[in-house]
Amino acid sequence: MIYFFSWATEENILRAMVAFFHMLRYQKDVGVCLVKAIENERSIYDKMKDYGVLYFRGRVPYGHPSGDAFLYSINGRKGI
């Protein structure tokens, strides 16, 4: 779970998340990172998908108490 300050803009949040996932992408100890998002968070993950940081993998119907869950992944460097 990630919490941001209430004064953080959408651009601040996007930059922090992209930087974090880029860090994971280049770690030698990370194989695959699976990210689970709910409906109201999906737009920011789709923006990261457009940047090429995350890849959309599918939808899990009723995967969260509030509704569907959406799965994204990122490949690390382990095994390369």
C-alpha positions as CSV (number, residue, x, y, z in Angstrom):
1,M,0.0,0.0,0.0
2,I,1.3,3.4,-0.9
3,Y,0.3,6.6,0.8
4,F,1.1,10.1,-0.5
5,F,0.8,13.4,1.2
6,S,-2.5,15.2,0.7
7,W,-0.7,18.1,-1.0
8,A,1.0,15.9,-3.7
9,T,-0.2,16.6,-7.2
10,E,-0.9,13.9,-9.7
11,E,2.4,14.7,-11.5
12,N,4.3,14.3,-8.2
13,I,2.6,10.9,-7.6
14,L,3.3,9.8,-11.2
15,R,7.0,10.7,-11.0
16,A,7.5,9.0,-7.7
17,M,5.8,5.8,-8.9
18,V,7.7,5.7,-12.2
19,A,11.0,6.2,-10.4
20,F,10.1,3.4,-8.0
21,F,9.2,0.9,-10.7
22,H,12.3,1.9,-12.7
23,M,14.4,1.1,-9.7
24,L,12.7,-2.3,-9.4
25,R,13.2,-2.9,-13.0
26,Y,17.0,-2.7,-12.8
27,Q,17.5,-4.6,-9.5
28,K,19.4,-7.8,-10.0
29,D,17.4,-9.5,-7.2
30,V,13.9,-8.9,-8.8
31,G,12.4,-11.4,-11.2
32,V,8.8,-10.3,-11.7
33,C,6.9,-7.8,-9.8
34,L,3.1,-8.1,-9.9
35,V,1.1,-4.9,-9.2
36,K,-2.6,-5.1,-8.2
37,A,-4.8,-2.1,-8.8
38,I,-8.5,-1.4,-8.1
39,E,-10.9,0.5,-10.4
40,N,-10.4,4.0,-8.9
41,E,-6.5,3.7,-9.1
42,R,-6.4,2.3,-12.6
43,S,-5.9,5.6,-14.5
44,I,-2.4,6.2,-13.0
45,Y,-1.3,2.7,-13.7
46,D,-2.5,3.0,-17.3
47,K,-0.3,6.2,-17.6
48,M,2.7,4.2,-16.4
49,K,1.8,1.5,-19.0
50,D,1.9,4.3,-21.7
51,Y,5.4,5.2,-20.4
52,G,6.5,1.6,-20.8
53,V,7.1,1.0,-17.1
54,L,4.3,-1.5,-16.5
55,Y,2.6,-4.0,-18.6
56,F,-1.2,-4.8,-18.3
57,R,-1.7,-8.5,-17.7
58,G,-5.4,-8.8,-17.0
59,R,-8.5,-8.3,-14.9
60,V,-9.7,-10.4,-12.0
61,P,-13.5,-10.1,-11.6
62,Y,-14.4,-9.5,-8.0
63,G,-10.6,-9.6,-7.1
64,H,-11.1,-6.9,-4.4
65,P,-14.0,-6.2,-2.0
66,S,-14.7,-2.9,-3.8
67,G,-14.9,-4.6,-7.3
68,D,-12.6,-5.9,-10.0
69,A,-8.8,-5.9,-9.6
70,F,-6.5,-5.1,-12.5
71,L,-3.1,-6.8,-12.7
72,Y,0.1,-5.2,-14.1
73,S,3.6,-6.5,-14.1
74,I,7.2,-5.5,-14.5
75,N,10.2,-7.7,-15.3
76,G,13.3,-7.4,-13.3
77,R,16.8,-8.3,-14.3
78,K,17.0,-11.6,-12.4
79,G,17.6,-14.5,-14.8
80,I,18.7,-12.3,-17.7
